[in-house]
Amino acid sequence: MPQKDPCQKQACEIQKCLQANNYLESKCQAVIQELRKCCARYPKGRSLVCSGFEKEEEENLAMKSGSK
């Protein structure tokens, strides 16, 4: 049986917040930050819900190194 995603709870909270606030990300920054904190606690690949943040981080690093 696969292990439970350690950051699933935070991801669900983001979905609830977005639905309650007409999908305005600006209203959900606190819950988004909580998910980022959770993702930072686990190694890459450990949490499926963190994969979007990991991809975003890789793209930002690639842009920074390419702009020099």
Backbone as JSON, one array per atom type, in Angstrom:
{
  "sequence": "MPQKDPCQKQACEIQKCLQANNYLESKCQAVIQELRKCCARYPKGRSLVCSGFEKEEEENLAMKSGSK",
  "N": [[0.84, -1.19, 0.0], [0.64, 2.21, -0.9], [2.41, 4.94, 0.66], [0.86, 7.52, 2.61], [0.48, 10.77, 1.32], [2.49, 13.25, 2.69], [1.83, 15.96, 2.63], [-0.73, 16.22, 1.8], [-2.97, 17.1, 3.27], [-2.59, 19.89, 3.47], [-2.75, 20.58, 0.78], [-5.41, 19.98, 0.24], [-6.61, 21.88, 1.86], [-5.92, 24.2, 0.49], [-7.44, 23.87, -1.86], [-10.03, 23.97, -0.77], [-10.01, 26.6, 0.23], [-9.63, 28.11, -2.13], [-11.99, 27.47, -3.55], [-13.89, 28.58, -1.81], [-13.29, 31.23, -2.05], [-13.79, 32.12, -4.62], [-11.76, 31.32, -6.37], [-9.59, 33.09, -6.09], [-6.33, 33.53, -5.8], [-4.92, 35.33, -4.22], [-6.36, 35.58, -1.88], [-5.78, 33.31, -0.54], [-3.18, 33.06, 0.3], [-1.99, 32.46, 2.79], [-2.63, 29.73, 3.29], [-1.42, 28.58, 1.1], [1.22, 29.18, 1.64], [1.56, 27.56, 3.87], [1.5, 25.03, 2.67], [3.83, 25.23, 1.13], [5.72, 25.33, 3.21], [5.36, 22.79, 4.3], [6.17, 21.23, 2.12], [8.87, 21.92, 2.04], [9.88, 20.52, 4.15], [10.25, 17.91, 3.37], [12.1, 15.54, 1.36], [12.79, 15.98, -2.17], [10.4, 14.61, -4.41], [9.15, 13.07, -2.5], [6.6, 13.91, -1.83], [3.75, 13.96, -3.72], [1.95, 16.07, -4.12], [3.6, 18.22, -3.86], [5.06, 18.38, -6.13], [4.49, 20.31, -8.1], [5.44, 22.71, -6.97], [8.13, 22.03, -6.81], [8.8, 21.8, -9.51], [8.34, 24.43, -10.34], [10.34, 25.71, -8.87], [12.66, 24.62, -10.04], [12.4, 25.67, -12.64], [12.64, 28.41, -12.1], [15.29, 28.52, -11.16], [16.63, 27.75, -13.48], [16.03, 29.89, -15.16], [17.31, 31.99, -13.81], [20.03, 31.22, -13.95], [20.37, 31.25, -16.69], [20.13, 33.9, -17.36], [22.46, 35.2, -16.79]],
  "CA": [[0.0, 0.0, 0.0], [1.49, 3.4, -0.94], [2.37, 5.81, 1.84], [0.02, 8.7, 2.49], [1.24, 11.97, 0.99], [2.6, 14.03, 3.93], [1.32, 17.32, 2.47], [-2.07, 16.13, 1.21], [-3.9, 17.91, 4.05], [-2.42, 21.29, 3.08], [-3.25, 20.72, -0.59], [-6.87, 20.02, 0.33], [-6.97, 23.18, 2.43], [-5.83, 25.19, -0.6], [-8.61, 23.69, -2.71], [-11.2, 24.51, -0.05], [-9.89, 28.06, 0.28], [-9.87, 28.65, -3.47], [-13.41, 27.34, -3.85], [-14.63, 29.5, -0.96], [-12.93, 32.61, -2.4], [-13.95, 32.33, -6.06], [-10.47, 31.02, -7.01], [-8.65, 34.21, -6.01], [-5.14, 33.06, -5.07], [-4.49, 36.34, -3.25], [-7.1, 35.36, -0.63], [-5.36, 32.03, 0.04], [-1.72, 33.04, 0.43], [-1.58, 31.82, 4.05], [-2.67, 28.27, 3.15], [-0.4, 28.24, 0.09], [2.5, 29.23, 2.36], [1.62, 26.36, 4.72], [1.89, 23.91, 1.8], [5.26, 25.41, 0.82], [6.48, 24.94, 4.41], [5.29, 21.33, 4.38], [7.02, 20.7, 1.05], [10.27, 22.16, 2.39], [10.28, 19.55, 5.18], [10.44, 16.58, 2.81], [12.97, 15.5, 0.17], [12.13, 16.0, -3.49], [9.82, 13.35, -4.83], [8.46, 12.39, -1.39], [5.2, 14.32, -1.82], [3.23, 14.2, -5.06], [1.33, 17.39, -4.19], [4.67, 19.23, -3.89], [5.76, 18.33, -7.41], [4.3, 21.59, -8.8], [6.37, 23.67, -6.4], [9.48, 21.6, -7.18], [8.97, 22.15, -10.92], [8.43, 25.89, -10.37], [11.66, 26.05, -8.34], [13.64, 24.26, -11.07], [12.28, 26.63, -13.74], [13.2, 29.68, -11.62], [16.74, 28.38, -11.13], [17.09, 27.71, -14.86], [15.92, 31.25, -15.68], [18.36, 32.8, -13.18], [21.35, 30.85, -14.48], [20.38, 31.59, -18.1], [20.13, 35.35, -17.54], [23.79, 35.74, -16.48]],
  "C": [[0.88, 1.25, 0.0], [1.33, 4.26, 0.31], [1.49, 7.02, 1.56], [0.92, 9.9, 2.2], [1.3, 12.87, 2.23], [2.01, 15.44, 3.83], [-0.08, 17.37, 1.85], [-3.06, 17.05, 1.94], [-3.82, 19.38, 3.63], [-2.95, 21.53, 1.67], [-4.77, 20.78, -0.6], [-7.35, 21.35, 0.9], [-6.91, 24.28, 1.37], [-7.05, 25.08, -1.5], [-9.87, 24.26, -2.06], [-11.19, 26.02, -0.04], [-10.19, 28.68, -1.08], [-11.35, 28.58, -3.85], [-14.23, 28.36, -3.07], [-14.41, 30.96, -1.37], [-12.94, 32.86, -3.9], [-12.63, 32.22, -6.83], [-9.52, 32.23, -7.09], [-7.47, 33.77, -5.14], [-4.73, 34.03, -3.98], [-5.18, 36.16, -1.9], [-6.6, 34.12, 0.1], [-3.85, 31.94, 0.26], [-1.25, 32.33, 1.7], [-1.58, 30.29, 3.92], [-1.67, 27.79, 2.1], [0.97, 28.21, 0.76], [2.66, 28.01, 3.26], [2.02, 25.14, 3.89], [3.37, 24.03, 1.44], [6.13, 24.99, 2.0], [6.51, 23.42, 4.54], [6.23, 20.71, 3.34], [8.5, 20.84, 1.38], [10.78, 21.14, 3.41], [10.62, 18.18, 4.62], [11.35, 16.62, 1.59], [12.16, 15.49, -1.11], [11.59, 14.63, -3.84], [9.05, 12.63, -3.74], [6.96, 12.69, -1.43], [4.75, 14.65, -3.25], [2.63, 15.61, -5.17], [2.37, 18.51, -4.23], [5.35, 19.3, -5.24], [5.61, 19.63, -8.21], [5.25, 22.65, -8.29], [7.81, 23.32, -6.78], [9.77, 21.98, -8.63], [9.14, 23.66, -11.07], [9.82, 26.35, -9.91], [12.75, 25.77, -9.37], [13.61, 25.26, -12.22], [12.87, 28.0, -13.34], [14.72, 29.64, -11.59], [17.31, 28.4, -12.55], [17.06, 29.11, -15.47], [17.03, 32.14, -15.11], [19.73, 32.49, -13.76], [21.47, 31.22, -15.97], [20.48, 33.1, -18.35], [21.49, 35.98, -17.25], [24.66, 35.86, -17.71]]
}
